[in-house]
Structure formats: C-alpha cells, structure tokens
Amino acid sequence: MMLLDAKNGNVIDWPMSTRRNSRPRRCPRCRIHQMYCFCAHIKPTTVQSTLSLIVHVRELKLTSNTATFLKEMMPATTHFDVRGRMNEPLQIEPILERPGTPFFLYPDENAIELNEEFKRKHPGPYHLLVPDGNWHQARKVHQREPLLSSIPTVKIPAGITAEYQLRRAPQPHYVSTYEAVAHALGVLEGEHVRDELMAFFRIFVKSVMHSRNKFHDELDLEGEE
C-alpha cells in the first residue's frame, strides 16, 4: 500500500496488514488458507432424496458453516435457500414443489424418529427441509412460516454424539446441520451414504481446526476416508 509522507512529500511503501495479505491465499471454494485446503476430498455422493437447506443469511460468510458442503457433496439433489435478507422474504411455495414427501428435519417435541418403522410407514421418496443457523434461528423457521408449520418434523436416531468441534453446542447430542443430514440419510438411504458423508466431514473439521490453530506442520489427512 502506498502512502504519502506529509512531512517531506515522499511516497512510502507501507506493508499491508497480515490479515489482508492472507486473503489472496485463501481457497475460494473451501475458504480456508490454501495450506489446509481440503477440496480434493470433496467427492460427490448420489442420493435419491431431495434436500432443501434453508440457510440464515448470517451463515453464508462463516467458515464454520456446514450446509455449504452438503451442497458440494450432493450437488444434483441439494438446494440452497437463503432467509433473513432484507426486503427478500423466503419464497416457500417453490421449495414445496420439489420432488419427494416433505419432512422438516428438526428435533422439536413432536418430531418422529427416523428408523426402520418410519421407512415402512413412509416409503419415500423423501424431501428433507433442513434449517441452518444457530438453534434459535433454526427453531423459528418451522414456527413462523405457515406453509412449513404443517409439515411433520423428524429427528435423527437417539444416542448419536456430535463430532463437530468448530462451535460449542448446548448439549453433546446437538449435532451440526451436516451431521444431522448425514445421519438422517444413513437411515433413509443406507449406511454407505452416511459413511461417505461423515468421512469428508471429519476431514473438513480437522482442516479448519488446523487452520485456526495456525499449525504450520504438514496436515496429514491420509487414512481419514
């Protein structure tokens, strides 16, 4: 950055801040420092279910956001719908026109557990509507949108412990959006889908943790898949 010395009129070559210098070295896809880029491990998975991610606008700039990578892992059947933008209300009708029987993935007091009995009663195909944001934001989506409040809520099986380390959850069983979808599809579509999604998730978490802690040793992701 060039500055003018007010005392003698000379031009000074002033170094840019470390933070600004680091920006060009961030991967545009995964948004972390290129040293810890994990894009090579994004290997799309084929699923039959439709996935509609209703993402709060504040989540879009966060490197800790997990919904972004659900779109990367299942691009053919995953949709990204943003809520919370000023003067741009969320359009629910086009979301509900997508294929599959709609279920809202959120563990409220009326949520039905996803298991084999659920699959017998509801053979699919499925359309999972998934709120993404903090827990308060996610809860409001189903409560405040009249067209969504009538859709049955579902939850992942009990006993699953969160592996997410990038944000502090209120309870150990409060999982991230990505984990919730991975475990839900593990029931609805098969354990192989869950395993493929979670293999990438662990690489994502490990990479971001390294970048935050500024570890400058070589990041070993071998054997993570």
TORMI-190050 format. One line per 3 residues: number of its first residue (from 1); their letters; for each residue z, y, x of N, C-alpha, C, O. Coordinates in steps of 0.2 Angstrom, whole numbers. Example, Ala and Ser with C-alpha at 12.3 -4.5 7.8 and 13.67 -1.06 7.14 Angstrom:
REM residues 2
1 = AS = 39/-28/66/39/-22/62/39/-16/66/42/-17/71; 35/-11/64/36/-5/68/39/0/64/40/6/67
This chain:
REM residues 225
1 = MML = 0/-6/4/0/0/0/0/6/4/4/6/9; -4/11/3/-5/17/7/-1/23/4/-2/24/-2; 3/26/8/7/32/6/6/38/10/4/37/16
4 = LDA = 7/44/8/6/50/12/12/53/14/17/54/10; 13/54/21/19/56/23/19/64/22/15/68/24; 24/66/18/24/73/15/26/78/21/24/84/21
7 = KNG = 29/75/27/31/80/32/25/82/36/24/87/38; 21/77/38/15/78/43/9/77/40/4/78/43; 8/74/34/2/73/31/-2/67/33/-7/65/31
10 = NVI = 2/63/37/-1/56/40/-1/51/34/4/51/30; -6/46/34/-6/41/30/-2/35/33/-2/33/39; 3/32/29/7/27/31/5/21/27/4/20/21
13 = DWP = 5/15/31/3/9/28/10/5/27/13/3/31; 12/6/20/18/4/18/18/-4/16/14/-5/11; 22/-8/18/21/-15/16/23/-16/9/28/-13/6
16 = MST = 20/-20/5/21/-22/-2/27/-26/-2/29/-29/3; 31/-26/-8/37/-30/-9/35/-37/-8/29/-39/-9; 40/-41/-6/39/-48/-6/37/-51/-12/33/-56/-13
19 = RRN = 40/-49/-18/39/-51/-24/31/-50/-26/28/-55/-29; 29/-44/-25/22/-43/-26/17/-47/-22/12/-49/-24; 19/-48/-15/15/-51/-11/14/-59/-13/9/-62/-12
22 = SRP = 19/-61/-17/19/-68/-18/15/-70/-24/13/-75/-25; 13/-65/-28/9/-66/-34/2/-69/-33/1/-74/-37; -2/-67/-28/-8/-70/-27/-8/-77/-25/-13/-81/-26
25 = RRC = -2/-79/-23/-1/-86/-20/1/-91/-26/3/-97/-24; 2/-88/-32/4/-92/-37/-2/-96/-40/-7/-93/-41; -1/-102/-42/-6/-106/-45/-8/-103/-52/-3/-102/-56
28 = PRC = -14/-101/-54/-15/-98/-61/-14/-103/-66/-13/-101/-72; -14/-110/-65/-13/-115/-70/-6/-116/-71/-3/-116/-77; -2/-118/-66/5/-120/-67/10/-115/-66/16/-115/-67
31 = RIH = 7/-109/-63/11/-103/-62/17/-103/-57/21/-99/-58; 17/-108/-53/22/-108/-48/18/-107/-41/12/-107/-40; 22/-106/-36/19/-105/-29/15/-111/-27/16/-117/-29
34 = QMY = 9/-109/-24/4/-115/-23/7/-120/-18/5/-126/-18; 13/-119/-15/16/-124/-10/18/-130/-15/19/-135/-13; 20/-128/-21/23/-133/-25/19/-134/-31/21/-138/-36
37 = CFC = 13/-133/-31/8/-134/-37/8/-141/-38/7/-146/-34; 8/-143/-45/8/-150/-47/2/-151/-52/2/-156/-55; -3/-147/-52/-9/-148/-56/-12/-154/-55/-15/-157/-60
40 = AHI = -12/-157/-49/-16/-163/-48/-13/-169/-52/-16/-174/-52; -7/-168/-54/-4/-174/-58/-5/-173/-65/-2/-177/-69; -8/-168/-67/-10/-167/-75/-16/-172/-76/-21/-171/-74
43 = KPT = -14/-177/-80/-19/-182/-81/-19/-183/-89/-14/-187/-92; -24/-180/-93/-23/-180/-100/-23/-187/-103/-25/-192/-101; -19/-188/-108/-17/-194/-112/-20/-193/-119/-20/-188/-122
46 = TVQ = -23/-199/-121/-26/-199/-128/-21/-202/-133/-18/-207/-132; -21/-198/-138/-16/-199/-144/-20/-198/-150/-25/-195/-151; -18/-202/-155/-21/-201/-162/-18/-196/-166/-21/-193/-171
49 = STL = -11/-194/-165/-8/-189/-169/-10/-182/-167/-12/-181/-162; -10/-178/-172/-11/-171/-171/-5/-167/-170/1/-169/-173; -5/-162/-165/1/-159/-163/0/-151/-164/-5/-149/-160
52 = SLI = 4/-148/-168/4/-141/-168/10/-138/-166/16/-139/-168; 9/-134/-160/15/-131/-157/16/-124/-159/11/-120/-158; 21/-122/-162/22/-116/-165/27/-112/-160/33/-113/-160
55 = VHV = 24/-108/-155/27/-106/-149/29/-98/-150/25/-94/-152; 35/-97/-149/38/-90/-149/34/-86/-143/34/-89/-138; 32/-80/-145/28/-76/-140/32/-75/-134/29/-74/-128
58 = REL = 39/-75/-134/43/-74/-128/42/-80/-123/44/-79/-117; 40/-85/-125/40/-91/-121/34/-91/-117/34/-95/-112; 29/-87/-118/22/-88/-115/22/-86/-108/18/-89/-104
61 = KLT = 27/-82/-105/27/-80/-99/32/-83/-94/33/-82/-88; 36/-88/-97/41/-92/-94/38/-98/-90/35/-102/-93; 40/-98/-84/38/-104/-80/42/-111/-82/40/-116/-81
64 = SNT = 47/-109/-86/51/-115/-88/49/-118/-95/52/-122/-97; 44/-114/-98/41/-117/-104/38/-123/-104/34/-124/-99; 39/-128/-108/37/-135/-108/31/-136/-112/27/-140/-111
67 = ATF = 30/-132/-118/25/-133/-123/18/-132/-119/13/-136/-121; 17/-128/-115/11/-127/-111/8/-133/-109/2/-134/-109; 12/-137/-106/10/-143/-103/8/-149/-108/5/-154/-106
70 = LKE = 11/-148/-114/9/-153/-119/2/-152/-121/-2/-157/-122; 0/-146/-121/-7/-144/-122/-12/-147/-116/-17/-149/-117; -9/-146/-110/-13/-149/-104/-14/-156/-104/-19/-159/-102
73 = MMP = -8/-160/-107/-8/-167/-106/-12/-170/-112/-14/-176/-112; -12/-167/-118/-16/-169/-124/-21/-164/-127/-20/-162/-132; -25/-162/-123/-30/-156/-125/-34/-157/-131/-35/-152/-135
76 = ATT = -36/-163/-133/-40/-165/-138/-37/-164/-145/-40/-162/-150; -30/-165/-145/-27/-165/-152/-21/-160/-152/-17/-161/-157; -20/-156/-147/-14/-152/-147/-17/-144/-149/-22/-142/-146
79 = HFD = -13/-141/-153/-15/-134/-155/-9/-129/-153/-3/-131/-154; -11/-123/-151/-6/-118/-149/-6/-113/-154/-11/-109/-155; 0/-112/-158/0/-106/-162/6/-102/-161/12/-104/-160
82 = VRG = 5/-95/-160/10/-91/-157/13/-87/-163/9/-84/-167; 19/-86/-163/23/-82/-168/27/-77/-164/29/-78/-158; 29/-72/-168/33/-67/-165/29/-61/-163/32/-56/-160
85 = RMN = 23/-61/-163/19/-55/-161/19/-49/-166/19/-51/-172; 20/-43/-164/20/-38/-169/13/-37/-172/8/-37/-169; 14/-36/-179/8/-35/-183/3/-41/-183/-3/-40/-185
88 = EPL = 5/-47/-181/1/-53/-181/5/-59/-184/8/-63/-180; 6/-59/-191/10/-64/-194/7/-71/-193/1/-72/-192; 11/-76/-192/9/-83/-191/5/-85/-197/8/-84/-203
91 = QIE = -1/-88/-196/-5/-90/-202/-4/-97/-203/-6/-102/-199; 0/-99/-208/2/-106/-209/-3/-110/-212/-4/-116/-210; -7/-108/-217/-12/-111/-220/-17/-115/-215/-18/-121/-217
94 = PIL = -20/-112/-210/-25/-116/-206/-21/-121/-202/-24/-126/-200; -15/-120/-201/-11/-126/-197/-10/-132/-202/-11/-137/-199; -9/-131/-208/-8/-136/-213/-14/-140/-214/-14/-145/-217
97 = ERP = -20/-137/-213/-27/-140/-214/-28/-145/-209/-33/-149/-210; -25/-145/-203/-26/-150/-198/-25/-157/-200/-20/-158/-205; -28/-162/-197/-28/-169/-200/-21/-172/-199/-17/-171/-194
100 = GTP = -19/-177/-203/-13/-181/-202/-8/-179/-207/-8/-173/-210; -3/-183/-209/3/-182/-213/8/-177/-210/10/-179/-204; 9/-171/-212/13/-167/-208/21/-168/-209/24/-170/-214
103 = FFL = 24/-168/-203/31/-169/-202/33/-163/-197/30/-162/-192; 39/-160/-198/42/-155/-194/47/-158/-189/52/-160/-192; 46/-157/-183/50/-161/-178/56/-156/-176/55/-151/-172
106 = YPD = 61/-157/-180/67/-153/-178/73/-156/-181/73/-159/-187; 79/-157/-177/84/-161/-179/89/-158/-184/95/-157/-182; 87/-155/-189/92/-152/-194/96/-158/-198/95/-164/-197
109 = ENA = 100/-156/-202/105/-161/-206/101/-165/-210/104/-171/-212; 95/-164/-212/91/-168/-217/85/-172/-213/82/-176/-216; 85/-171/-206/80/-174/-203/80/-182/-203/85/-185/-203
112 = IEL = 74/-185/-204/74/-193/-204/72/-195/-197/68/-192/-193; 76/-200/-194/75/-203/-188/68/-206/-187/67/-210/-191; 65/-205/-182/58/-209/-180/60/-216/-178/63/-216/-172
115 = NEE = 58/-221/-181/59/-228/-179/54/-232/-183/50/-230/-186; 55/-239/-182/50/-243/-185/50/-243/-192/45/-244/-196; 56/-242/-195/56/-241/-203/53/-235/-205/49/-236/-210
118 = FKR = 53/-230/-201/49/-224/-203/42/-225/-203/38/-223/-207; 39/-229/-198/32/-231/-197/30/-235/-203/24/-234/-205; 34/-240/-205/32/-244/-211/32/-240/-217/27/-241/-221
121 = KHP = 36/-235/-218/36/-231/-224/30/-226/-224/27/-224/-229; 29/-223/-218/24/-218/-217/19/-221/-211/20/-219/-205; 14/-224/-213/10/-227/-208/5/-223/-204/2/-225/-199
124 = GPY = 5/-216/-206/1/-212/-202/-7/-212/-205/-8/-215/-209; -11/-208/-201/-10/-204/-195/-5/-198/-196/-4/-196/-202; -2/-195/-191/3/-190/-191/1/-184/-189/-4/-183/-184
127 = HLL = 4/-178/-191/3/-172/-189/10/-169/-188/14/-167/-192; 12/-168/-181/18/-166/-180/18/-158/-179/14/-156/-174; 22/-155/-182/23/-147/-181/29/-146/-177/35/-149/-179
130 = VPD = 29/-143/-172/34/-143/-167/36/-135/-165/31/-132/-162; 42/-133/-167/43/-126/-165/45/-126/-158/48/-130/-155; 43/-120/-154/45/-120/-147/48/-113/-146/45/-108/-147
133 = GNW = 54/-113/-143/58/-107/-141/65/-109/-140/66/-115/-139; 70/-104/-140/77/-107/-140/79/-110/-146/75/-110/-151; 85/-113/-147/87/-116/-153/87/-112/-159/85/-114/-164
136 = HQA = 89/-106/-158/90/-101/-163/83/-99/-166/82/-99/-172; 78/-98/-162/71/-96/-164/68/-102/-167/64/-102/-172; 69/-108/-164/66/-114/-167/68/-116/-174/65/-118/-179
139 = RKV = 75/-115/-175/78/-116/-182/75/-112/-187/74/-114/-193; 74/-105/-185/71/-100/-190/64/-102/-193/62/-100/-198; 60/-105/-189/53/-107/-191/53/-111/-197/49/-109/-202
142 = HQR = 57/-116/-198/57/-120/-204/60/-117/-210/58/-118/-215; 65/-113/-208/69/-110/-214/65/-104/-217/66/-103/-223; 62/-100/-213/59/-94/-215/52/-94/-218/49/-89/-221
145 = EPL = 48/-99/-216/41/-100/-218/41/-104/-224/42/-110/-224; 40/-101/-230/40/-105/-236/35/-111/-236/37/-117/-239; 29/-111/-233/25/-116/-233/27/-122/-229/25/-128/-229
148 = LSS = 32/-121/-224/34/-126/-220/41/-129/-222/42/-134/-220; 45/-125/-226/51/-127/-228/51/-134/-232/56/-137/-233; 45/-135/-236/45/-141/-240/42/-147/-236/42/-152/-239
151 = IPT = 41/-146/-230/38/-152/-225/44/-155/-223/49/-152/-220; 45/-162/-223/51/-166/-221/52/-165/-213/47/-165/-210; 58/-164/-211/60/-164/-204/61/-171/-202/64/-175/-205
154 = VKI = 59/-172/-195/60/-178/-192/64/-177/-185/63/-171/-183; 67/-182/-183/70/-181/-176/69/-187/-172/68/-193/-175; 70/-187/-165/69/-192/-161/75/-197/-161/80/-195/-164
157 = PAG = 74/-203/-159/80/-208/-160/86/-206/-156/86/-202/-151; 92/-208/-158/98/-206/-155/99/-209/-149/96/-214/-147; 103/-206/-144/105/-209/-138/101/-207/-132/102/-209/-127
160 = ITA = 96/-202/-133/92/-200/-128/95/-194/-125/97/-189/-128; 95/-194/-118/98/-189/-114/93/-185/-111/88/-187/-108; 94/-178/-111/89/-174/-108/88/-174/-101/93/-175/-97
163 = EYQ = 82/-174/-98/81/-174/-91/79/-167/-89/78/-166/-83; 79/-162/-93/77/-156/-92/82/-152/-88/88/-152/-90; 81/-149/-82/86/-146/-78/84/-138/-77/88/-135/-73
166 = LRR = 79/-136/-80/77/-129/-79/81/-124/-84/80/-118/-82; 84/-126/-89/88/-122/-94/94/-126/-96/94/-132/-96; 99/-122/-97/105/-125/-99/105/-126/-107/104/-122/-111
169 = APQ = 106/-133/-109/106/-134/-116/113/-134/-119/118/-136/-115; 114/-133/-125/121/-133/-128/124/-139/-128/130/-140/-127; 120/-145/-128/123/-151/-128/118/-156/-124/113/-155/-124
172 = PHY = 121/-161/-121/117/-166/-117/111/-169/-121/106/-171/-118; 112/-170/-127/107/-173/-131/101/-168/-134/97/-170/-137; 102/-162/-132/97/-157/-134/92/-157/-129/93/-154/-123
175 = VST = 86/-159/-131/81/-160/-126/76/-154/-127/76/-151/-132; 71/-154/-122/66/-149/-122/61/-150/-127/60/-156/-129; 56/-146/-128/51/-147/-133/47/-153/-130/45/-157/-134
178 = YEA = 45/-152/-124/41/-158/-121/44/-164/-122/41/-169/-124; 50/-165/-120/54/-172/-121/54/-174/-128/53/-180/-129; 55/-169/-133/55/-171/-140/49/-174/-142/49/-179/-145
181 = VAH = 43/-171/-140/37/-174/-142/35/-180/-138/33/-185/-142; 37/-181/-132/36/-187/-128/39/-193/-132/36/-198/-132; 46/-192/-133/49/-197/-136/47/-199/-144/47/-204/-146
184 = ALG = 45/-193/-147/43/-194/-154/36/-199/-154/35/-203/-158; 32/-197/-149/25/-201/-149/27/-208/-146/23/-212/-147; 32/-208/-142/34/-215/-140/35/-220/-146/34/-226/-145
187 = VLE = 38/-217/-151/39/-221/-157/33/-222/-161/31/-227/-163; 29/-216/-162/24/-216/-167/17/-219/-164/13/-222/-168; 17/-219/-157/10/-221/-154/11/-227/-149/6/-230/-147
190 = GEH = 17/-228/-147/18/-233/-142/22/-230/-135/21/-225/-134; 26/-235/-132/30/-233/-127/25/-230/-121/28/-226/-117; 19/-233/-120/15/-231/-115/13/-223/-115/13/-220/-110
193 = VRD = 13/-221/-121/12/-213/-122/18/-210/-119/17/-205/-115; 24/-212/-121/30/-209/-119/30/-209/-111/32/-204/-108; 29/-215/-108/30/-216/-101/25/-211/-97/27/-209/-92
196 = ELM = 19/-211/-100/14/-206/-96/16/-199/-97/15/-196/-92; 18/-197/-102/20/-190/-103/27/-189/-99/27/-183/-96; 31/-193/-99/38/-192/-95/37/-192/-88/40/-189/-84
199 = AFF = 32/-196/-85/30/-197/-78/28/-190/-76/31/-187/-70; 24/-186/-79/22/-180/-77/28/-175/-78/28/-170/-74; 31/-175/-83/37/-171/-85/42/-171/-79/44/-165/-77
202 = RIF = 43/-176/-76/48/-177/-70/45/-173/-64/49/-170/-60; 39/-174/-63/35/-170/-58/36/-163/-59/37/-159/-54; 34/-161/-65/35/-154/-67/42/-151/-65/42/-146/-62
205 = VKS = 47/-154/-68/54/-152/-67/55/-151/-59/58/-146/-57; 54/-157/-55/55/-157/-48/52/-151/-45/55/-148/-40; 46/-150/-46/42/-145/-43/45/-138/-44/45/-134/-39
208 = VMH = 46/-136/-50/49/-130/-52/56/-129/-49/57/-123/-47; 60/-134/-49/66/-134/-46/66/-132/-38/69/-128/-36; 61/-135/-35/60/-134/-28/58/-127/-27/60/-123/-22
211 = SRN = 53/-124/-31/51/-118/-30/56/-112/-31/56/-107/-28; 61/-114/-36/66/-109/-37/71/-109/-32/74/-104/-30; 72/-115/-29/77/-115/-23/74/-113/-17/78/-113/-12
214 = KFH = 68/-112/-17/64/-110/-11/65/-115/-5/66/-113/1; 64/-121/-7/64/-126/-2/58/-126/2/52/-126/-1; 58/-125/8/52/-125/12/50/-131/16/45/-132/20
217 = DEL = 54/-137/14/52/-143/17/46/-146/12/45/-143/7; 43/-151/15/37/-154/11/40/-157/4/45/-161/4; 37/-155/-1/39/-158/-8/36/-165/-9/29/-165/-9
220 = DLE = 40/-170/-9/37/-177/-10/37/-179/-17/42/-180/-20; 31/-180/-20/30/-182/-27/27/-189/-27/26/-191/-32; 27/-192/-21/24/-199/-21/29/-203/-25/35/-203/-24
223 = GEE = 27/-208/-29/31/-213/-32/34/-210/-39/38/-213/-42; 32/-204/-40/35/-201/-46/32/-203/-53/34/-203/-58; 26/-206/-52/22/-208/-58/23/-215/-60/20/-218/-65
